Amino acid sequence: MEIIKTITLILYMGGDVSEHTAFEKISKCLKAKRTIERNLYKKSQSVRYSCENKTVEVSKNKDGSSYIVRIVE
């Protein structure tokens, strides 16, 4: 496992972190956020997406792709 700083799309539900996904560029994160907000979730007080620069712990899948294990910061 490795600790890196990356742009992270975070789903907050009821004020708590529910899901998170790493992106290489802020533009790709913001594009994904807009797509999700337009297509999946209607505006709700309890659901919020945010692109943030976070320090995260990552690990590798069997196929070599990385995934976030936890947010360190």
C-alpha positions in Angstrom: 0.0 0.0 0.0 1.1 3.5 -0.8 0.1 7.0 0.4 -0.4 9.6 -2.3 -2.0 13.0 -2.7 -4.7 13.0 -5.4 -7.9 14.7 -6.7 -10.8 12.7 -5.1 -14.5 12.8 -6.0 -16.3 12.3 -2.6 -19.9 11.4 -2.1 -21.2 12.8 1.2 -24.5 11.3 2.5 -25.9 12.8 5.6 -22.6 14.6 6.2 -20.5 11.4 6.2 -18.2 10.1 3.5 -20.0 7.3 1.7 -17.9 6.7 -1.5 -14.7 8.1 -3.0 -12.9 7.8 -6.4 -9.5 9.1 -7.5 -8.9 11.2 -10.6 -5.6 12.5 -12.2 -7.0 15.9 -13.2 -9.5 18.3 -11.6 -11.2 18.7 -14.9 -12.1 15.0 -15.1 -13.3 15.0 -11.6 -15.6 18.0 -12.2 -16.9 16.4 -15.4 -17.8 13.2 -13.5 -19.5 15.3 -10.8 -21.6 17.2 -13.3 -22.7 14.0 -15.0 -23.7 12.3 -11.8 -25.6 15.4 -10.5 -27.5 15.7 -13.8 -28.3 12.1 -14.3 -28.4 10.2 -11.1 -29.3 12.4 -8.1 -31.8 15.1 -7.8 -30.8 18.0 -5.6 -31.0 16.8 -2.0 -29.9 18.2 1.3 -28.5 14.9 2.4 -26.5 14.0 -0.8 -23.5 16.1 -1.9 -20.6 15.5 -4.3 -17.3 17.3 -3.9 -13.9 17.2 -5.8 -11.2 17.7 -3.2 -7.4 17.4 -3.1 -6.9 14.6 -0.5 -4.1 12.4 0.9 -5.2 8.8 0.4 -4.0 5.3 0.9 -4.1 3.3 -2.3 -3.6 -0.4 -3.2 -3.5 -2.4 -6.4 -6.0 -4.8 -7.8 -4.9 -8.1 -9.4 -5.1 -6.4 -12.8 -2.7 -3.7 -11.7 -5.3 -0.9 -11.4 -5.2 1.3 -8.3 -8.1 1.9 -5.9 -8.5 4.1 -2.7 -8.4 2.1 0.5 -9.0 5.1 2.8 -8.7 8.8 3.1 -5.8 9.6 5.3 -6.3 13.4 5.7 
